[in-house]
Amino acid sequence: MEKNKKIIAIVGPTATGKTELAIKIAKKLQTYIISGDSMQIYRHFHIGTAQPDLNKITVPYYLVNLLEPETNFSAYDFKEKANAIIDTQSTIPIIAGGTGFYINSFLRNDTLGYLNSAKYHQFIHENADKSESRLKEELFEVDPQAYHQIDTNNPRRVLRALAIKRITNNSILDQKVGSISNNVYLIGLNTDRSLLYQRIESRVDLMIKQGLLEEAKRVYQKQNVYPLLSKAIAYKEFFDYFSGKQDLEAAINLLKQKTRNYAKRQLTWFHNKMSVNWYDFKCSNFEEQILNDLYSWLIK
């Protein structure tokens, strides 16, 4: 991705209308959207992940309904895929979602996060049987500075350093947390806490009517196969119901409680980790205000 390319990011807790706003802004600017939600990338699970209906959206919307649920997907994978999309486009990207760690890591261009990537685990697996001497030779060839500074008597450390260099082209010595540049405009959606919680509860009720239980049951039956979905809010809260340890009403109430707690954690994350321009989505002119602020930022 170009170093000085402008990016719009829309963040905030669940049930605040991030997707709807992203679509409206994308239409105005004639651009595209990248989902910043870690679960929306999975196929076959549209309800619990609150995926936008791509058949009804008239702007390009990426990283939705893309991977099979057996696939691991990390912050590093998100960064790679998002950068690949942006590199093929000429317009300003809009990243919209509530997975703060993914969005924050991408916008800061962190060199962290690779440890959970599929490529990293694959490299470790494929090279774990190599001799210590061979690993040292390879590390010396690709990253001599790291070779001279890390403990090369620790084969796991050597393999990790080699993996990082091979996968990211960065040295293990260069691990860093970057900063968000002025080329990013961060929009945050929020409102009164009691109203937000009401929206969350209404959203859960709607998901139940749309068929959330059927999706949750499929995750329950394959929880050892679906590594990330089985830990996702909207699915794991029904596991005790399916196993006969809890009735349905209790499971639904648990989901509402866990989603409220999650929204609170999201707010804490965004307030502490990112410099967000916050807007109350219940204000009558909030969309107009956001567009005016965006236009002012774009012409700077």
C-alpha positions as CSV (number, residue, x, y, z in Angstrom):
1,M,0.0,0.0,0.0
2,E,1.2,3.5,-0.8
3,K,2.7,5.2,2.3
4,N,0.7,8.4,2.1
5,K,-2.6,6.9,0.8
6,K,-5.7,8.2,2.6
7,I,-7.9,5.8,4.5
8,I,-11.3,6.2,6.1
9,A,-12.0,3.8,9.1
10,I,-15.4,3.4,10.8
11,V,-15.2,1.8,14.2
12,G,-17.3,1.5,17.4
13,P,-19.2,-1.1,19.4
14,T,-21.5,-3.6,17.9
15,A,-25.0,-2.6,16.8
16,T,-24.1,1.1,16.1
17,G,-24.7,1.0,12.3
18,K,-21.1,1.0,11.0
19,T,-22.0,-1.0,7.9
20,E,-24.9,1.2,7.0
21,L,-22.8,4.3,7.3
22,A,-19.9,2.8,5.4
23,I,-22.2,2.0,2.5
24,K,-23.6,5.6,2.4
25,I,-20.1,7.1,2.5
26,A,-18.9,4.7,-0.2
27,K,-21.7,5.7,-2.5
28,K,-21.0,9.4,-2.0
29,L,-17.3,9.0,-2.6
30,Q,-17.8,6.3,-5.3
31,T,-15.4,4.0,-3.5
32,Y,-15.3,0.6,-1.8
33,I,-15.4,-1.0,1.7
34,I,-13.2,-3.6,3.4
35,S,-14.8,-5.4,6.4
36,G,-12.9,-4.9,9.6
37,D,-14.7,-7.7,11.4
38,S,-12.8,-10.9,12.1
39,M,-15.8,-13.2,11.8
40,Q,-17.5,-11.7,8.7
41,I,-14.9,-13.3,6.4
42,Y,-16.3,-16.8,7.0
43,R,-18.8,-18.4,4.6
44,H,-22.0,-20.1,5.6
45,F,-22.5,-18.1,8.8
46,H,-24.2,-14.9,7.8
47,I,-26.5,-14.3,10.8
48,G,-24.3,-14.6,13.9
49,T,-21.5,-12.6,12.2
50,A,-23.9,-9.9,11.0
51,Q,-22.6,-10.0,7.5
52,P,-23.9,-7.4,5.0
53,D,-26.0,-8.9,2.2
54,L,-23.7,-8.5,-0.7
55,N,-26.5,-9.1,-3.2
56,K,-28.2,-5.9,-2.0
57,I,-25.1,-3.7,-1.8
58,T,-24.2,-1.6,-4.9
59,V,-20.6,-0.8,-3.8
60,P,-17.7,-3.2,-3.7
61,Y,-17.4,-4.9,-0.3
62,Y,-14.4,-7.0,0.5
63,L,-13.3,-9.6,3.1
64,V,-16.9,-10.8,3.6
65,N,-18.1,-14.4,3.0
66,L,-14.6,-15.4,1.7
67,L,-13.1,-18.2,3.7
68,E,-14.3,-21.6,4.8
69,P,-14.9,-21.8,8.6
70,E,-12.1,-24.3,9.1
71,T,-9.6,-21.6,8.2
72,N,-7.6,-19.6,10.7
73,F,-7.6,-15.9,10.1
74,S,-5.3,-13.5,12.1
75,A,-4.5,-9.8,12.3
76,Y,-1.5,-10.5,10.1
77,D,-3.7,-12.2,7.5
78,F,-6.1,-9.3,7.6
79,K,-3.3,-6.8,7.0
80,E,-2.0,-8.8,4.0
81,K,-5.4,-9.2,2.4
82,A,-6.4,-5.6,3.0
83,N,-3.1,-4.3,1.5
84,A,-3.5,-6.5,-1.5
85,I,-7.0,-5.1,-2.1
86,I,-5.9,-1.5,-1.6
87,D,-3.0,-1.9,-4.0
88,T,-5.4,-2.8,-6.8
89,Q,-7.7,0.2,-6.3
90,S,-7.3,3.9,-7.1
91,T,-10.0,5.3,-4.7
92,I,-10.0,5.9,-1.0
93,P,-10.7,2.7,1.0
94,I,-13.2,2.6,3.8
95,I,-12.5,0.0,6.5
96,A,-15.6,-0.7,8.7
97,G,-15.9,-3.0,11.6
98,G,-15.6,-3.7,15.3
99,T,-12.5,-5.9,15.6
100,G,-10.2,-3.2,17.1
101,F,-7.1,-5.3,17.2
102,Y,-7.2,-6.1,13.5
103,I,-8.0,-2.5,12.4
104,N,-5.5,-0.9,14.8
105,S,-2.7,-3.3,13.7
106,F,-3.4,-2.6,10.1
107,L,-3.6,1.2,10.4
108,R,-0.4,1.2,12.5
109,N,1.3,-1.2,10.1
110,D,2.5,-3.2,13.1
111,T,5.1,-5.9,12.4
112,L,3.4,-7.9,15.2
113,G,0.6,-10.4,14.6
114,Y,2.4,-12.8,12.3
115,L,2.6,-15.3,15.1
116,N,-1.0,-16.2,14.6
117,S,-0.9,-16.2,10.9
118,A,-1.4,-19.4,8.9
119,K,1.8,-18.8,6.9
120,Y,3.8,-18.6,10.1
121,H,2.4,-21.9,11.5
122,Q,2.9,-23.6,8.1
123,F,6.5,-22.4,7.9
124,I,7.3,-23.6,11.5
125,H,5.7,-27.0,10.7
126,E,7.6,-27.5,7.4
127,N,11.0,-26.5,8.9
128,A,10.8,-28.0,12.4
129,D,12.7,-31.1,11.5
130,K,15.7,-29.3,10.0
131,S,19.0,-29.6,11.9
132,E,20.1,-26.8,14.2
133,S,23.2,-26.2,12.0
134,R,21.0,-25.9,8.8
135,L,18.6,-23.4,10.5
136,K,21.6,-21.3,11.6
137,E,23.0,-21.4,8.1
138,E,19.7,-20.2,6.5
139,L,19.3,-17.5,9.1
140,F,22.8,-16.2,8.5
141,E,22.1,-16.1,4.7
142,V,18.9,-14.0,5.0
143,D,19.4,-12.0,8.2
144,P,23.0,-11.9,9.3
145,Q,22.3,-9.1,11.8
146,A,19.8,-11.2,13.6
147,Y,22.1,-14.2,13.5
148,H,24.7,-12.2,15.4
149,Q,22.3,-10.7,18.0
150,I,19.9,-13.5,19.0
151,D,20.7,-16.6,21.0
152,T,21.5,-19.0,18.2
153,N,21.9,-21.8,20.8
154,N,18.1,-21.7,21.1
155,P,16.8,-23.5,18.0
156,R,13.3,-22.3,18.6
157,R,14.5,-18.8,18.6
158,V,16.4,-19.3,15.4
159,L,13.5,-20.9,13.6
160,R,11.2,-18.1,14.7
161,A,13.7,-15.5,13.4
162,L,14.0,-17.3,10.1
163,A,10.2,-17.6,9.8
164,I,9.7,-13.9,10.4
165,K,12.3,-13.0,7.8
166,R,11.0,-15.4,5.2
167,I,7.3,-14.4,5.7
168,T,7.4,-10.7,6.4
169,N,10.8,-9.7,5.0
170,N,11.3,-8.0,8.3
171,S,14.0,-8.9,10.8
172,I,13.0,-10.2,14.3
173,L,15.0,-7.3,15.5
174,D,12.6,-4.8,13.9
175,Q,9.4,-5.9,15.6
176,K,7.5,-2.7,16.3
177,V,4.2,-1.0,17.0
178,G,3.8,1.8,14.5
179,S,1.6,4.9,14.8
180,I,-1.5,5.9,12.9
181,S,-0.7,8.6,10.4
182,N,-2.6,11.8,9.6
183,N,-3.8,10.2,6.4
184,V,-6.3,8.1,8.3
185,Y,-9.7,9.6,9.3
186,L,-11.2,7.6,12.2
187,I,-14.9,7.8,12.6
188,G,-16.4,6.3,15.8
189,L,-20.1,5.6,16.3
190,N,-21.6,5.5,19.7
191,T,-24.6,6.8,21.7
192,D,-26.1,6.7,25.1
193,R,-25.3,3.5,26.9
194,S,-28.8,2.5,27.7
195,L,-29.9,3.1,24.1
196,L,-27.0,1.1,22.8
197,Y,-27.9,-1.8,25.1
198,Q,-31.5,-1.7,23.8
199,R,-30.3,-1.9,20.3
200,I,-28.1,-4.9,21.2
201,E,-31.0,-6.8,22.7
202,S,-33.3,-6.0,19.7
203,R,-30.6,-7.2,17.4
204,V,-30.2,-10.5,19.3
205,D,-34.0,-11.0,19.1
206,L,-33.9,-10.4,15.3
207,M,-31.0,-12.8,14.8
208,I,-33.0,-15.5,16.6
209,K,-35.9,-14.9,14.3
210,Q,-33.6,-15.0,11.3
211,G,-32.2,-18.5,12.2
212,L,-29.3,-17.9,14.5
213,L,-29.9,-21.2,16.4
214,E,-29.4,-23.2,13.2
215,E,-26.0,-21.6,12.7
216,A,-25.0,-21.9,16.3
217,K,-25.9,-25.6,16.3
218,R,-23.6,-26.2,13.3
219,V,-20.8,-24.5,15.1
220,Y,-21.5,-26.5,18.2
221,Q,-21.4,-29.8,16.3
222,K,-18.1,-28.8,14.7
223,Q,-16.5,-26.7,17.5
224,N,-13.2,-28.7,17.2
225,V,-13.1,-28.0,13.4
226,Y,-14.1,-24.3,13.5
227,P,-11.4,-22.8,15.7
228,L,-12.4,-19.1,15.6
229,L,-16.2,-19.4,15.1
230,S,-16.5,-21.7,18.1
231,K,-15.1,-18.9,20.3
232,A,-17.3,-16.1,18.7
233,I,-20.0,-14.3,20.5
234,A,-23.4,-15.4,19.1
235,Y,-22.4,-19.1,18.9
236,K,-20.6,-20.2,22.1
237,E,-23.4,-18.9,24.3
238,F,-25.7,-21.7,23.0
239,F,-23.4,-24.6,23.6
240,D,-24.8,-25.3,27.1
241,Y,-28.3,-25.2,25.6
242,F,-27.4,-27.8,22.9
243,S,-25.8,-30.0,25.5
244,G,-29.0,-29.9,27.7
245,K,-27.4,-27.9,30.6
246,Q,-29.4,-24.7,30.0
247,D,-32.8,-23.7,28.6
248,L,-33.2,-21.5,25.5
249,E,-34.4,-18.4,27.3
250,A,-31.3,-18.5,29.6
251,A,-29.0,-18.9,26.6
252,I,-30.6,-16.0,24.8
253,N,-30.3,-13.8,27.9
254,L,-26.6,-14.9,28.2
255,L,-26.0,-13.9,24.6
256,K,-27.5,-10.5,25.3
257,Q,-25.4,-10.0,28.4
258,K,-22.2,-11.2,26.7
259,T,-22.8,-8.9,23.8
260,R,-23.4,-5.9,26.1
261,N,-20.1,-6.8,27.8
262,Y,-18.4,-7.0,24.5
263,A,-19.6,-3.6,23.4
264,K,-18.2,-2.1,26.6
265,R,-14.9,-3.7,25.9
266,Q,-14.9,-2.4,22.3
267,L,-15.5,1.1,23.6
268,T,-12.7,0.8,26.1
269,W,-10.4,-0.5,23.3
270,F,-11.1,2.3,20.9
271,H,-10.9,5.0,23.5
272,N,-7.5,3.7,24.8
273,K,-5.8,2.6,21.6
274,M,-7.0,4.9,18.8
275,S,-7.6,8.7,18.4
276,V,-11.2,8.5,17.2
277,N,-13.5,11.2,16.0
278,W,-16.7,10.2,17.8
279,Y,-20.2,10.8,16.6
280,D,-23.6,10.1,18.2
281,F,-25.5,8.1,15.6
282,K,-28.8,9.2,17.2
283,C,-28.3,12.8,16.4
284,S,-30.5,13.8,13.5
285,N,-27.7,15.3,11.4
286,F,-24.8,13.0,12.3
287,E,-24.3,11.7,8.8
288,E,-24.2,15.2,7.4
289,Q,-21.8,16.2,10.0
290,I,-19.5,13.2,9.3
291,L,-19.6,14.0,5.5
292,N,-18.7,17.7,6.1
293,D,-15.8,16.7,8.4
294,L,-14.6,14.1,5.8
295,Y,-14.7,16.6,3.0
296,S,-12.7,19.1,5.0
297,W,-10.1,16.4,5.8
298,L,-9.9,15.2,2.2
299,I,-9.0,18.6,0.8
300,K,-6.2,19.2,3.3
